[in-house]
Amino acid sequence: MQSRRQTINEEVSRLVGPVLEASGLELVDVEYTSDYGRRVLRLYVDRSGGVTLEDCARASREVGDLIDVKDIIDDGYVLEVSSPGLNRPLKKEKDFLRVLGKKIKVLMAAPVEGRRKFTGTLKFFEGGVLGLEIESGLVDLHWSDVEKANLVYDFK
């Protein structure tokens, strides 16, 4: 059974994703959470070349009223729109294809080969399987079992 938080994340994604795309932005992630006793809806947006503060402000204006009109969230909340940052989450198939050959960190929902956390170079992504080169060799991780994945930014 899905939590209310997951339902809100999915409903907001379906609603605002196309609106943001029409204005040249990609919806990277949605996070509905409680932060210091207040409800916060965070939208992470990106575009080729990165997003500016003005992009975030415009996105907030475009989708804020839409979310309220559709009455997705019953309680009062704060809307935050920002860049996903350097360690942006990898959620969609295209995200993994974009980072082929790069270092990523993966948290699995259930242990694979006795562990849940993996960091390594993404060698391939085919048929719903991530081929990750880790210190002990190549490990196959099923995308459907990935709880969280992020690009690991190399500051070299």
C-alpha positions as CSV (number, residue, x, y, z in Angstrom):
1,M,0.0,0.0,0.0
2,Q,1.3,3.4,-0.9
3,S,1.8,6.1,1.7
4,R,0.1,9.5,1.4
5,R,3.5,11.1,0.9
6,Q,4.2,8.8,-2.1
7,T,0.7,9.6,-3.6
8,I,1.3,13.3,-3.3
9,N,4.7,13.0,-4.9
10,E,3.2,11.1,-7.8
11,E,0.2,13.4,-8.3
12,V,2.4,16.5,-8.2
13,S,4.8,14.9,-10.7
14,R,2.0,14.1,-13.1
15,L,0.5,17.5,-12.8
16,V,3.5,19.8,-13.0
17,G,5.9,17.8,-15.1
18,P,4.2,18.8,-18.4
19,V,3.8,22.4,-17.4
20,L,7.5,22.7,-16.5
21,E,8.5,20.9,-19.8
22,A,6.5,23.4,-21.8
23,S,8.7,26.1,-20.2
24,G,11.9,24.3,-21.0
25,L,12.5,22.8,-17.6
26,E,12.8,19.1,-16.5
27,L,11.2,18.0,-13.3
28,V,13.9,15.9,-11.7
29,D,12.3,15.0,-8.4
30,V,9.4,15.8,-6.1
31,E,9.8,15.5,-2.3
32,Y,6.9,16.1,0.1
33,T,8.3,16.1,3.7
34,S,8.1,17.6,7.1
35,D,10.9,20.0,8.0
36,Y,11.1,21.3,11.5
37,G,7.3,20.9,12.0
38,R,6.2,22.4,8.7
39,R,5.2,20.7,5.6
40,V,7.4,21.3,2.6
41,L,6.9,20.4,-1.1
42,R,10.3,20.5,-2.9
43,L,10.5,20.5,-6.7
44,Y,13.9,19.9,-8.2
45,V,14.2,21.2,-11.7
46,D,16.9,21.3,-14.3
47,R,17.7,22.2,-17.9
48,S,20.6,21.8,-20.2
49,G,23.2,24.2,-19.0
50,G,21.7,24.4,-15.5
51,V,19.0,26.4,-13.9
52,T,19.1,30.0,-12.6
53,L,17.4,31.6,-9.6
54,E,14.9,33.2,-12.0
55,D,14.1,29.8,-13.6
56,C,13.2,28.5,-10.1
57,A,11.1,31.6,-9.2
58,R,9.3,31.4,-12.6
59,A,8.6,27.6,-12.0
60,S,7.3,28.3,-8.5
61,R,4.9,30.9,-9.9
62,E,3.7,28.7,-12.7
63,V,3.0,25.6,-10.6
64,G,2.2,26.9,-7.2
65,D,-1.4,28.0,-7.9
66,L,-2.0,24.9,-10.1
67,I,-1.1,22.6,-7.2
68,D,-3.5,24.5,-4.9
69,V,-6.3,24.6,-7.4
70,K,-6.1,20.8,-7.8
71,D,-6.2,20.4,-4.0
72,I,-3.6,17.7,-3.9
73,I,-2.3,18.7,-0.5
74,D,-4.9,19.2,2.3
75,D,-2.6,20.9,4.8
76,G,-0.7,24.2,4.6
77,Y,2.8,23.7,3.0
78,V,5.8,25.7,1.8
79,L,6.7,25.3,-1.9
80,E,10.4,25.2,-2.7
81,V,11.8,25.0,-6.2
82,S,15.5,24.5,-6.7
83,S,18.3,22.8,-8.7
84,P,18.9,19.2,-7.9
85,G,22.6,20.1,-7.2
86,L,25.7,18.2,-8.2
87,N,24.7,14.9,-6.8
88,R,21.3,14.9,-8.5
89,P,19.1,11.8,-8.1
90,L,18.9,9.3,-10.8
91,K,15.3,8.3,-11.2
92,K,14.5,7.7,-14.8
93,E,16.0,5.5,-17.5
94,K,17.3,8.5,-19.3
95,D,19.1,9.6,-16.2
96,F,21.1,6.4,-16.0
97,L,21.8,6.5,-19.8
98,R,23.1,10.1,-19.4
99,V,25.7,9.0,-16.7
100,L,27.1,5.9,-18.4
101,G,30.8,5.7,-17.6
102,K,30.4,7.9,-14.6
103,K,30.6,7.1,-10.9
104,I,27.3,6.6,-9.1
105,K,26.1,5.6,-5.6
106,V,23.2,3.1,-5.4
107,L,21.0,2.1,-2.4
108,M,19.1,-1.1,-3.0
109,A,15.7,-1.9,-1.4
110,A,17.0,-5.4,-0.5
111,P,20.5,-6.7,-0.2
112,V,22.3,-7.9,-3.3
113,E,25.3,-10.1,-2.6
114,G,24.9,-9.3,1.1
115,R,24.9,-5.5,0.8
116,R,22.5,-2.7,0.0
117,K,25.0,0.2,-0.7
118,F,27.1,0.2,-3.9
119,T,29.4,2.9,-5.3
120,G,31.1,2.4,-8.7
121,T,31.2,3.2,-12.4
122,L,28.0,2.6,-14.4
123,K,29.2,0.3,-17.2
124,F,25.8,-0.4,-18.8
125,F,22.1,0.0,-18.4
126,E,20.1,-2.6,-20.4
127,G,16.8,-4.4,-19.9
128,G,16.3,-2.8,-16.5
129,V,19.7,-3.9,-15.2
130,L,22.5,-1.6,-14.1
131,G,26.0,-3.0,-14.7
132,L,28.1,-1.4,-12.0
133,E,31.8,-1.8,-11.8
134,I,32.7,-1.9,-8.1
135,E,36.0,-2.6,-6.3
136,S,35.4,-6.4,-6.4
137,G,34.2,-6.6,-10.1
138,L,31.0,-6.1,-12.0
139,V,27.7,-6.4,-10.2
140,D,24.2,-6.5,-11.9
141,L,21.6,-4.5,-10.0
142,H,17.9,-4.5,-11.0
143,W,16.6,-1.0,-11.6
144,S,13.2,-2.0,-10.1
145,D,14.9,-2.8,-6.8
146,V,16.9,0.5,-6.6
147,E,15.7,2.6,-3.6
148,K,17.9,5.6,-4.4
149,A,20.7,6.4,-6.8
150,N,22.8,9.5,-7.3
151,L,25.6,10.7,-9.4
152,V,28.9,11.0,-7.5
153,Y,30.5,14.3,-8.5
154,D,34.3,14.1,-9.0
155,F,35.9,17.4,-8.0
156,K,39.2,16.5,-9.7
